[in-house]
Amino acid sequence: MRSGNEPATARSPLRLRFWLSLWGLIWAAAGTAAFSLAARPGWAAVCGALALLAAADLAVVVHRIHQGPHYQPGPDIPPYEPPRSER
């Protein structure tokens, strides 16, 4: 049943994002090193930028995981309504 507030209550699979970010960081760092050794500065810069992006995503994911089960729910935690703020 749709309630109309799905984007506000959507939850991300943080463990999956963690491993995918780590995998991307490893490959982007390896690409940066390989293209630097092969004297391809353009491709090395692209891989370096991807490595920075993956590292930033990894930092956000680790921060969210450390925030606890409210942001990293398991199958035993039901969906919740977002907090209502009076404006």
CYANA upper distance limits for C-alpha pairs under 8 A (distance plus 0.5 A):
  2 ARG  CA      6 GLU  CA      7.94
  5 ASN  CA      9 THR  CA      6.93
  6 GLU  CA     10 ALA  CA      6.18
  8 ALA  CA     82 PRO  CA      7.46
  9 THR  CA     79 PRO  CA      8.13
  9 THR  CA     80 TYR  CA      7.59
  9 THR  CA     81 GLU  CA      7.13
  9 THR  CA     82 PRO  CA      6.80
 11 ARG  CA     71 TYR  CA      7.84
 11 ARG  CA     72 GLN  CA      8.34
 12 SER  CA     72 GLN  CA      8.37
 13 PRO  CA     17 ARG  CA      6.84
 13 PRO  CA     72 GLN  CA      8.04
 14 LEU  CA     18 PHE  CA      6.46
 14 LEU  CA     61 VAL  CA      6.70
 14 LEU  CA     64 ARG  CA      8.23
 14 LEU  CA     65 ILE  CA      7.39
 14 LEU  CA     72 GLN  CA      7.13
 15 ARG  CA     19 TRP  CA      6.91
 16 LEU  CA     20 LEU  CA      6.63
 17 ARG  CA     21 SER  CA      6.37
 17 ARG  CA     58 LEU  CA      8.34
 17 ARG  CA     61 VAL  CA      7.51
 18 PHE  CA     22 LEU  CA      6.62
 18 PHE  CA     58 LEU  CA      6.53
 18 PHE  CA     61 VAL  CA      6.61
 18 PHE  CA     62 VAL  CA      7.80
 19 TRP  CA     23 TRP  CA      6.53
 20 LEU  CA     24 GLY  CA      6.59
 21 SER  CA     25 LEU  CA      6.50
 21 SER  CA     54 ALA  CA      5.86
 21 SER  CA     55 ALA  CA      7.74
 21 SER  CA     57 ASP  CA      7.07
 21 SER  CA     58 LEU  CA      6.08
 22 LEU  CA     26 ILE  CA      6.70
 22 LEU  CA     54 ALA  CA      7.74
 22 LEU  CA     55 ALA  CA      8.30
 22 LEU  CA     58 LEU  CA      7.29
 23 TRP  CA     27 TRP  CA      6.81
 24 GLY  CA     28 ALA  CA      6.40
 24 GLY  CA     51 ALA  CA      7.71
 24 GLY  CA     54 ALA  CA      6.64
 25 LEU  CA     29 ALA  CA      6.47
 25 LEU  CA     50 LEU  CA      8.09
 25 LEU  CA     51 ALA  CA      5.54
 25 LEU  CA     52 LEU  CA      8.35
 25 LEU  CA     54 ALA  CA      5.73
 25 LEU  CA     55 ALA  CA      6.78
 26 ILE  CA     30 ALA  CA      6.61
 26 ILE  CA     51 ALA  CA      8.30
 27 TRP  CA     31 GLY  CA      6.51
 28 ALA  CA     32 THR  CA      6.58
 28 ALA  CA     47 CYS  CA      5.55
 28 ALA  CA     48 GLY  CA      7.05
 28 ALA  CA     50 LEU  CA      6.51
 28 ALA  CA     51 ALA  CA      5.42
 29 ALA  CA     33 ALA  CA      6.77
 29 ALA  CA     47 CYS  CA      7.35
 29 ALA  CA     48 GLY  CA      7.13
 29 ALA  CA     51 ALA  CA      6.30
 30 ALA  CA     34 ALA  CA      6.53
 31 GLY  CA     35 PHE  CA      6.40
 31 GLY  CA     44 ALA  CA      7.27
 31 GLY  CA     47 CYS  CA      6.30
 31 GLY  CA     48 GLY  CA      8.48
 32 THR  CA     36 SER  CA      6.49
 32 THR  CA     43 TRP  CA      7.95
 32 THR  CA     44 ALA  CA      4.95
 32 THR  CA     45 ALA  CA      7.50
 32 THR  CA     46 VAL  CA      8.36
 32 THR  CA     47 CYS  CA      5.55
 32 THR  CA     48 GLY  CA      6.00
 33 ALA  CA     37 LEU  CA      6.69
 33 ALA  CA     44 ALA  CA      7.66
 34 ALA  CA     38 ALA  CA      6.67
 34 ALA  CA     44 ALA  CA      8.21
 35 PHE  CA     39 ALA  CA      6.66
 35 PHE  CA     40 ARG  CA      5.62
 35 PHE  CA     41 PRO  CA      7.30
 35 PHE  CA     43 TRP  CA      6.71
 35 PHE  CA     44 ALA  CA      5.45
 36 SER  CA     40 ARG  CA      6.33
 36 SER  CA     41 PRO  CA      6.57
 36 SER  CA     44 ALA  CA      6.08
 40 ARG  CA     44 ALA  CA      6.66
 41 PRO  CA     45 ALA  CA      6.52
 42 GLY  CA     46 VAL  CA      6.89
 43 TRP  CA     47 CYS  CA      6.66
 44 ALA  CA     48 GLY  CA      6.47
 45 ALA  CA     49 ALA  CA      6.60
 46 VAL  CA     50 LEU  CA      6.79
 47 CYS  CA     51 ALA  CA      6.59
 48 GLY  CA     52 LEU  CA      6.77
 49 ALA  CA     53 LEU  CA      6.75
 50 LEU  CA     54 ALA  CA      6.59
 51 ALA  CA     55 ALA  CA      6.54
 52 LEU  CA     56 ALA  CA      6.63
 53 LEU  CA     57 ASP  CA      6.75
 54 ALA  CA     58 LEU  CA      6.53
 55 ALA  CA     59 ALA  CA      6.67
 56 ALA  CA     60 VAL  CA      6.86
 57 ASP  CA     61 VAL  CA      6.66
 58 LEU  CA     62 VAL  CA      6.61
 59 ALA  CA     63 HIS  CA      6.64
 60 VAL  CA     64 ARG  CA      6.72
 61 VAL  CA     65 ILE  CA      6.63
 62 VAL  CA     66 HIS  CA      6.68
 63 HIS  CA     67 GLN  CA      6.92
 64 ARG  CA     68 GLY  CA      7.81
 64 ARG  CA     71 TYR  CA      6.83
 64 ARG  CA     72 GLN  CA      7.88
 65 ILE  CA     69 PRO  CA      8.24
 65 ILE  CA     71 TYR  CA      7.43
 65 ILE  CA     72 GLN  CA      6.55
 67 GLN  CA     71 TYR  CA      7.01
 67 GLN  CA     72 GLN  CA      8.47
 68 GLY  CA     72 GLN  CA      6.62
 69 PRO  CA     73 PRO  CA      5.38
 69 PRO  CA     74 GLY  CA      7.92
 73 PRO  CA     77 ILE  CA      6.21
